[in-house]
Amino acid sequence: MARPHEEHYVLCNCLRSVSDGLESYEPDPQHLPIINSSGEGMGETKAQTREVLPGLRFLREEVKRDLQVLQKFLDDPESNSLPPLSTNAPYLVALVGLVAIYRTFYAAADPLAFRKPKNGSAKGHGVKVDVVGRQRETLDQSQYNTLTEDDGDGHSSLKKENSIPQEFDNSVLRMGRELLEAARANPLHGSNEIPSVSMRLTRLNPSFSDTDYETSDPRIAYTIDCLQRMGIDVQLGDRQGIVKETDNTSAQPIVFEPTTHINLDLSALIALISDTTHSHLPRDPEEANARFIPPQRYVEWKRQRVQMLSDSTDGTSTWEDSGIHSRVLADQAQQEMKKGLLQDMHERLKSVSPTLQNVQFWTTQEARQRCLQIVFKIAGTRERQRAEALLSCSTCSQTTTIPTHNQFWVHSRYPSNFIPLMPIRLFPSVEPDATSLESFQPNPSSPYLTSLASTCRNILSQEDISRLLKSQSPLGHSAAPYLSNDEGDIPPAAVTLANPKLTVHTVQSMLWGAALGWTTLTTNRSSVKVLLKEMKRSTGGGALTYESPNGDETAPASKAAIWIVKPRSLAEGSRSDCCSE
């Protein structure tokens, strides 16, 4: 004989399984199209675990609470004579295994809508969406009486009349209109695609809309028909087969590879010139540390130099060697011992172009000019020679490229043309626009690249053009002079108004790479992290996920938007074996 409330026992087992699954839930890794050769994490793992399913914590608490109530009811001996318990269990079970839950969207696609209200002001009216993905779904708990008693015009006396008033309306139809309006105002990030809307009426018996069923009501069928004519997918009853066995097969990791055209930001240019990148490697960590211990004569010279400059400005300034700079350079040398920058670039680029003939390197005019200024200020003799070979021939003819090409490799431990760096080409404008992009053939874009480009443009759109022109270096193609004044001071890089942790020239470099679908090489890991946060902010706090441009997730490799490597500073002038005054 069947137990009383057998359906509650089934629900209780389902809910217990759901609760156990939520406790042990770990989201699949969120693949960002980033090659990280820096050996350091991006700090995204914890954030992605927390944000991949917004509302997960609330769902876990709701499941526990309903499970306790349901279990208490079944454990009560007197429950056999009691009517069935009203429970949210079917609704909670239906949310399991979906993309994102409990997100609120606003009909007005205003970035301010995602900010917290200030001074106690009320936040704009939003639409709660239970499941977020390409198809946004609301699991409505409307029952029979909701549709028959709330028609908007007090027609609660109507039961099974064949005629439906023209002004007929109810809360479900209003919800459907709000969902559609919110969907149009919130396209899938990185595209203009409008997500489809689905409504599942979990507590509505499908038979209520059946015209042949004795309890059917014309208003229910009419409501469902109205929703469908709006373009909403309507589903009735509980989702079948919700609780499934856990799939222990791990998702195949996505392998990212660089594009054949590489966009270099300022930090990458410095790394390519650095003495650490090219000089012979230390035998061991002790030699790496000894290489950058400044000799006493340098310490004395530096102290006297600082004192002299202080006296000339009627100030008081002293200098003592803290050893921090030496430790940083020694760490970079040890990193080079593990895997050289050029070796890493050579191997990855050969995987996409075996002969390297299709490989090209590009940079912005601002990055080039600032690099030359920095090199003239603090670089050693060989580093200056490399900078002139790398950057002064950006617009040279083929006849003048050969001698400067050899100058770049002459003091390197790598053979000539180990990587075809020269000539580094210059982008034709400060930012990519319709005119400047006509001369390029961009790679296929992806939602991630579109989002990155949109974020960069939004950041740069807040800048004062006149302020930028004053702060940026004068554009030109000559390698000298680099100086901005007689003392040789390098003008400070302009920071963005949107986020002072980002410089304008860094965002401009990232924008060029994103607009063309090229991989941007950088050592500036902190700026990449800030940009990721800005991208998340523009999506209202949603997680960043990678989608292949052609939708083929089974492809052996996908193109990286960003390639992060370890920094290499200009180190020649700080070496103890070649330090000069």
Stockholm file with secondary structure:
# STOCKHOLM 1.0

chainA/1-581         MARPHEEHYVLCNCLRSVSDGLESYEPDPQHLPIINSSGEGMGETKAQTREVLPGLRFLREEVKRDLQVLQKFLDDPESNSLPPLSTNAPYLVALVGLVAIYRTFYAAADPLAFRKPKNGSAKGHGVKVDVVGRQRETLDQSQYNTLTEDDGDGHSSLKKENSIPQEFDNSVLRMGRELLEAARANPLHGSNEIPSVSMRLTRLNPSFSDTDYETSDPRIAYTIDCLQRMGIDVQLGDRQGIVKETDNTSAQPIVFEPTTHINLDLSALIALISDTTHSHLPRDPEEANARFIPPQRYVEWKRQRVQMLSDSTDGTSTWEDSGIHSRVLADQAQQEMKKGLLQDMHERLKSVSPTLQNVQFWTTQEARQRCLQIVFKIAGTRERQRAEALLSCSTCSQTTTIPTHNQFWVHSRYPSNFIPLMPIRLFPSVEPDATSLESFQPNPSSPYLTSLASTCRNILSQEDISRLLKSQSPLGHSAAPYLSNDEGDIPPAAVTLANPKLTVHTVQSMLWGAALGWTTLTTNRSSVKVLLKEMKRSTGGGALTYESPNGDETAPASKAAIWIVKPRSLAEGSRSDCCSE
#=GR chainA/1-581 SS CCCTTHHHHHHHHHHHHHHHHHHTCCCCCCCCSEEECSSSCCSCHHHHHHHSSTTHHHHHHHHHHHHHHHHHHHHCGGGGGSCCCCCSHHHHHHTTTCSCEEEEEESSCCGGGGSCCSTTCCCCCEEEEEECSSEEEEEECCCHHHHHHCSSSSCTTCSSCSCCCTTCCCHHHHHHHHHHHHHHHSCCTTSCCCCEEEEEETTSCGGGGCTTSTTCCHHHHHHHHHHHHHTCEEEESCCTTCSCCCCCCCCCCCCEECCSEEEECHHHHHHHHCHHHHSCCCSSHHHHHHHTCCCHHHHHHHHHHHHHHHHHTTCCCCCCCCSHHHHHHHHHHHHHHHSCHHHHHHHHHHHHCTTSTTCEEEECHHHHHHHHHHHHHHCCHHHHHHHHHHHTTTTCCHHHHHHHHHHHHTTCSSCTTSSCCCSCEECSSSSCCTTGGGGCCCCCCCHHHHHHHHHHHHHHHTSCHHHHHHHSCCCCSCSCCCCSSTTCCCCCCCBCSSCTTSBHHHHHHHHHHHHHTCEEEESCHHHHHHHHHHHHHHTTSCCCCCCCTTSCTTCSCEECSEEECCCCCCCGGGCTTSCCC
#=GC SS_cons         CCCTTHHHHHHHHHHHHHHHHHHTCCCCCCCCSEEECSSSCCSCHHHHHHHSSTTHHHHHHHHHHHHHHHHHHHHCGGGGGSCCCCCSHHHHHHTTTCSCEEEEEESSCCGGGGSCCSTTCCCCCEEEEEECSSEEEEEECCCHHHHHHCSSSSCTTCSSCSCCCTTCCCHHHHHHHHHHHHHHHSCCTTSCCCCEEEEEETTSCGGGGCTTSTTCCHHHHHHHHHHHHHTCEEEESCCTTCSCCCCCCCCCCCCEECCSEEEECHHHHHHHHCHHHHSCCCSSHHHHHHHTCCCHHHHHHHHHHHHHHHHHTTCCCCCCCCSHHHHHHHHHHHHHHHSCHHHHHHHHHHHHCTTSTTCEEEECHHHHHHHHHHHHHHCCHHHHHHHHHHHTTTTCCHHHHHHHHHHHHTTCSSCTTSSCCCSCEECSSSSCCTTGGGGCCCCCCCHHHHHHHHHHHHHHHTSCHHHHHHHSCCCCSCSCCCCSSTTCCCCCCCBCSSCTTSBHHHHHHHHHHHHHTCEEEESCHHHHHHHHHHHHHHTTSCCCCCCCTTSCTTCSCEECSEEECCCCCCCGGGCTTSCCC
//
